Amino acid sequence: MRPLIVLLLVMAGLTFDRPLLAENPEAQARQGIVKIVNQMKALRFCKSAGCSFKEIQYTLTPDKKAKGYQALIKAKIERPSRTFDKGSYRLAYSTLGWQLMGGSEATDVNDTIYRQDRFETTSVYSSRAYTGAVADMSTGYKQLYFGVFNKGLERK
C-alpha cells in the first residue's frame, strides 16, 4: 500500500509542479519566440562570417482578432562594411505555432520589404524596384524563412 501512495504522490508532483504549456498559451508563445531569437543569434545574415544579427529584441502582443499572438523582432545587422543596418520581422502565433509573416531590412545600399515568401527591394544602384521569390535571395530573411523556420512555419 505504501509504495502505491508514494507513486501517486510522485505522479501528482509531476503534474502540479510545473504549469502545463497547453493551459498557458502566452507562455507557450513566449517560449517559441525566445527559441527563434536564440536561433537568430547564431545565424549569419549573409554568406560572410562578419554578417550577423546583433541586439535582437522582440515584443509579444495578444492578437484578439486571430485569437493568438503577434510578435515583432527587431535586430541590428552587422556586415563586413561595419555599418549597423536594421532588420524588422513580423510573426503571428496560433495553435500551429509561429509563422513568419514578413518584415523589412534596411542596409546602406538597399531597402527590402518581405511578405511571406516574396520580396521587393530598392537599391542605390538602380532606380527601379526588383521583386521576386525569397528563395532567390541570400540575405537574412531567407536564412530565417528556410533555416530557422520551415518555409515560414515554426519548426517543431
Backbone hydrogen bonds in HBPLUS format (Angstrom, degrees):
<---DONOR---> <-ACCEPTOR-->    atom                        ^
c    i                          cat <-CA-CA->   ^        H-A-AA   ^      H-
h    n   atom  resd res      DA  || num        DHA   H-A  angle D-A-AA Bond
n    s   type  num  typ     dist DA aas  dist angle  dist       angle   num
A0004-LEU N   A0001-MET O   3.14 MM   3  5.27 121.9  2.50  98.8 113.3     1
A0005-ILE N   A0001-MET O   3.14 MM   4  6.51 152.4  2.22 151.4 158.9     2
A0006-VAL N   A0002-ARG O   3.03 MM   4  6.33 162.6  2.07 156.1 160.7     3
A0007-LEU N   A0003-PRO O   2.92 MM   4  6.07 158.6  1.96 144.7 150.7     4
A0008-LEU N   A0004-LEU O   2.96 MM   4  6.17 157.9  2.01 146.9 152.5     5
A0009-LEU N   A0005-ILE O   2.93 MM   4  6.17 156.0  1.99 149.8 156.3     6
A0010-VAL N   A0006-VAL O   2.90 MM   4  6.14 157.0  1.95 150.9 157.2     7
A0011-MET N   A0007-LEU O   2.96 MM   4  6.19 162.1  2.00 149.8 154.5     8
A0012-ALA N   A0008-LEU O   2.91 MM   4  6.06 156.7  1.96 145.3 152.1     9
A0013-GLY N   A0009-LEU O   2.86 MM   4  6.02 152.1  1.94 144.0 152.0    10
A0014-LEU N   A0010-VAL O   3.01 MM   4  6.32 150.0  2.10 147.9 155.2    11
A0015-THR N   A0011-MET O   3.12 MM   4  6.36 147.4  2.23 143.0 151.5    12
A0016-PHE N   A0012-ALA O   2.88 MM   4  6.03 166.4  1.89 157.9 160.9    13
A0017-ASP N   A0013-GLY O   2.87 MM   4  5.30 136.3  2.07 136.4 145.1    14
A0023-GLU N   A0020-LEU O   3.02 MM   3  5.42 138.1  2.20 106.3 117.5    15
A0024-ASN N   A0021-LEU O   2.97 MM   3  4.94 148.9  2.07 100.6 110.6    16
A0027-ALA N   A0024-ASN O   3.09 MM   3  5.46 119.4  2.48 107.1 120.8    17
A0028-GLN N   A0024-ASN O   3.12 MM   4  6.44 156.8  2.18 152.3 159.5    18
A0029-ALA N   A0025-PRO O   2.83 MM   4  6.02 159.2  1.87 148.9 154.4    19
A0030-ARG N   A0026-GLU O   2.84 MM   4  6.00 163.0  1.87 149.9 154.8    20
A0031-GLN N   A0027-ALA O   2.89 MM   4  6.01 156.7  1.95 144.4 150.9    21
A0032-GLY N   A0028-GLN O   3.08 MM   4  6.31 154.4  2.15 144.1 150.5    22
A0033-ILE N   A0029-ALA O   3.00 MM   4  6.29 158.0  2.05 151.9 157.6    23
A0034-VAL N   A0030-ARG O   2.97 MM   4  6.10 158.7  2.01 151.6 157.1    24
A0035-LYS N   A0031-GLN O   3.15 MM   4  6.30 152.2  2.23 140.2 147.5    25
A0036-ILE N   A0032-GLY O   3.07 MM   4  6.36 152.6  2.14 144.4 151.6    26
A0037-VAL N   A0033-ILE O   2.93 MM   4  6.17 163.2  1.96 150.9 155.0    27
A0038-ASN N   A0034-VAL O   2.95 MM   4  6.13 159.2  1.99 148.3 153.9    28
A0039-GLN N   A0035-LYS O   3.06 MM   4  6.31 147.2  2.17 142.3 150.9    29
A0040-MET N   A0036-ILE O   2.96 MM   4  6.28 147.7  2.07 147.1 156.6    30
A0041-LYS N   A0037-VAL O   3.12 MM   4  6.46 143.0  2.26 145.6 154.8    31
A0042-ALA N   A0039-GLN O   3.22 MM   3  5.49 139.2  2.39 102.9 113.0    32
A0043-LEU N   A0040-MET O   3.06 MM   3  4.92 155.4  2.13 102.3 110.1    33
A0045-PHE N   A0051-CYS O   3.20 MM   6  4.98 150.4  2.29  93.6 101.7    34
A0051-CYS N   A0048-SER O   3.21 MM   3  5.58 167.5  2.23 114.0 115.8    35
A0052-SER N   A0078-GLU O   2.90 MM  26  5.30 148.5  2.00 140.7 150.5    36
A0078-GLU N   A0052-SER O   2.82 MM  26  5.30 167.8  1.84 165.4 166.1    37
A0054-LYS N   A0076-LYS O   2.71 MM  22  5.01 165.1  1.73 152.3 153.8    38
A0076-LYS N   A0054-LYS O   2.89 MM  22  5.01 159.8  1.93 154.6 153.7    39
A0057-GLN N   A0074-LYS O   2.87 MM  17  5.37 165.0  1.89 161.2 166.3    40
A0074-LYS N   A0057-GLN O   2.83 MM  17  5.37 161.7  1.87 154.4 160.8    41
A0059-THR N   A0072-LEU O   2.98 MM  13  5.37 141.6  2.13 137.5 149.5    42
A0072-LEU N   A0059-THR O   3.06 MM  13  5.37 148.5  2.16 142.5 151.9    43
A0061-THR N   A0070-GLN O   2.89 MM   9  5.32 168.1  1.90 156.5 160.0    44
A0070-GLN N   A0061-THR O   2.78 MM   9  5.32 161.9  1.82 161.8 168.0    45
A0063-ASP N   A0068-GLY O   2.91 MM   5  5.17 171.9  1.92 127.8 125.7    46
A0067-LYS N   A0063-ASP O   2.85 MM   4  5.68 115.6  2.28 141.4 159.1    47
A0068-GLY N   A0063-ASP O   3.13 MM   5  5.17 157.6  2.18 140.0 144.8    48
A0069-TYR N   A0093-TYR O   3.17 MM  24  4.89 155.3  2.24 123.7 130.5    49
A0093-TYR N   A0069-TYR O   2.70 MM  24  4.89 159.4  1.74 156.3 152.7    50
A0071-ALA N   A0091-LEU O   3.00 MM  20  5.06 159.0  2.05 134.2 135.4    51
A0091-LEU N   A0071-ALA O   2.92 MM  20  5.06 159.4  1.96 153.7 153.0    52
A0073-ILE N   A0089-TYR O   2.89 MM  16  5.11 167.5  1.91 151.7 155.1    53
A0089-TYR N   A0073-ILE O   2.81 MM  16  5.11 157.6  1.86 149.5 156.9    54
A0075-ALA N   A0087-GLY O   2.92 MM  12  5.23 158.3  1.97 151.5 152.3    55
A0087-GLY N   A0075-ALA O   2.87 MM  12  5.23 155.3  1.93 160.4 161.0    56
A0077-ILE N   A0085-ASP O   2.71 MM   8  4.80 161.7  1.74 126.4 129.4    57
A0085-ASP N   A0077-ILE O   2.89 MM   8  4.80 159.3  1.93 147.9 144.6    58
A0082-ARG N   A0079-ARG O   2.80 MM   3  5.47 160.0  1.83 126.9 132.2    59
A0086-LYS N   A0106-ALA O   3.02 MM  20  5.33 160.5  2.06 151.1 154.9    60
A0106-ALA N   A0086-LYS O   2.85 MM  20  5.33 163.0  1.88 155.7 161.1    61
A0088-SER N   A0104-SER O   2.82 MM  16  5.27 157.7  1.87 161.0 163.2    62
A0104-SER N   A0088-SER O   2.72 MM  16  5.27 152.2  1.79 152.0 159.7    63
A0090-ARG N   A0102-GLY O   2.77 MM  12  5.33 161.6  1.80 139.1 145.7    64
A0101-MET N   A0090-ARG O   2.86 MM  11  5.52 150.9  1.95 143.9 151.7    65
A0092-ALA N   A0099-GLN O   2.96 MM   7  5.29 154.7  2.02 145.9 154.0    66
A0099-GLN N   A0092-ALA O   2.79 MM   7  5.29 139.6  1.96 148.0 161.3    67
A0094-SER N   A0097-GLY O   3.20 MM   3  5.34 157.8  2.25 128.9 133.9    68
A0097-GLY N   A0094-SER O   2.92 MM   3  5.34 160.8  1.96 115.8 122.2    69
A0154-GLU N   A0098-TRP O   2.76 MM  56  5.03 146.8  1.87 171.3 162.6    70
A0100-LEU N   A0152-GLY O   2.75 MM  52  4.83 159.2  1.79 144.2 151.0    71
A0116-GLN N   A0101-MET O   2.85 MM  15  4.91 142.0  2.00 118.0 127.2    72
A0103-GLY N   A0114-TYR O   3.12 MM  11  5.02 154.0  2.19 121.3 122.0    73
A0114-TYR N   A0103-GLY O   2.77 MM  11  5.02 169.1  1.78 149.2 147.6    74
A0105-GLU N   A0112-THR O   2.93 MM   7  5.27 153.2  2.00 145.9 152.9    75
A0112-THR N   A0105-GLU O   2.87 MM   7  5.27 162.7  1.90 158.2 163.5    76
A0107-THR N   A0110-ASN O   2.86 MM   3  5.37 178.8  1.86 173.5 173.2    77
A0124-VAL N   A0109-VAL O   2.94 MM  15  5.49 156.8  1.99 153.9 154.8    78
A0111-ASP N   A0122-THR O   2.94 MM  11  5.44 153.5  2.01 151.4 160.0    79
A0122-THR N   A0111-ASP O   2.90 MM  11  5.44 159.1  1.94 156.5 163.1    80
A0113-ILE N   A0120-GLU O   2.89 MM   7  5.37 162.2  1.92 153.7 158.3    81
A0120-GLU N   A0113-ILE O   2.94 MM   7  5.37 144.5  2.07 150.8 160.3    82
A0115-ARG N   A0118-ARG O   2.99 MM   3  5.30 163.7  2.01 141.9 146.0    83
A0118-ARG N   A0115-ARG O   3.04 MM   3  5.30 159.4  2.08 124.2 130.8    84
A0134-VAL N   A0117-ASP O   2.94 MM  17  5.20 168.5  1.95 130.2 131.5    85
A0119-PHE N   A0132-GLY O   2.97 MM  13  5.58 150.8  2.06 152.7 154.8    86
A0132-GLY N   A0119-PHE O   3.13 MM  13  5.58 149.7  2.23 144.2 146.6    87
A0121-THR N   A0130-TYR O   2.78 MM   9  5.28 164.1  1.81 154.5 159.2    88
A0130-TYR N   A0121-THR O   2.85 MM   9  5.28 164.2  1.88 154.5 159.3    89
A0126-SER N   A0123-SER O   3.33 MM   3  5.47 168.9  2.34 105.5 108.8    90
A0136-ASP N   A0133-ALA O   2.95 MM   3  5.61 156.1  2.01 118.1 125.1    91
A0137-MET N   A0134-VAL O   2.97 MM   3  5.39 167.8  1.98 120.0 123.1    92
A0142-LYS N   A0139-THR O   3.12 MM   3  5.64 122.2  2.47 110.2 122.8    93
A0143-GLN N   A0139-THR O   3.27 MM   4  6.67 154.1  2.34 144.9 152.6    94
A0143-GLN N   A0140-GLY O   2.99 MM   3  4.95 111.1  2.48  93.8 110.6    95
A0144-LEU N   A0140-GLY O   2.88 MM   4  6.24 149.2  1.98 151.6 160.8    96
A0145-TYR N   A0141-TYR O   2.74 MM   4  5.94 172.1  1.75 159.6 161.3    97
A0146-PHE N   A0142-LYS O   2.97 MM   4  6.02 164.7  1.99 153.8 156.0    98
A0147-GLY N   A0143-GLN O   2.81 MM   4  5.05 137.2  1.99 123.8 137.0    99
A0148-VAL N   A0143-GLN O   3.25 MM   5  6.84 144.2  2.38 141.6 152.0   100
A0149-PHE N   A0144-LEU O   2.79 MM   5  5.92 161.2  1.83 168.4 172.3   101
A0151-LYS N   A0145-TYR O   3.01 MM   6  5.31 114.9  2.45 143.5 158.1   102
A0152-GLY N   A0145-TYR O   3.04 MM   7  4.75 149.1  2.14 140.2 137.5   103
A0150-ASN N   A0153-LEU O   2.69 MM   3  5.03 174.0  1.69 150.6 151.7   104
A0153-LEU N   A0150-ASN O   3.19 MM   3  5.03 166.0  2.21 103.3 106.7   105
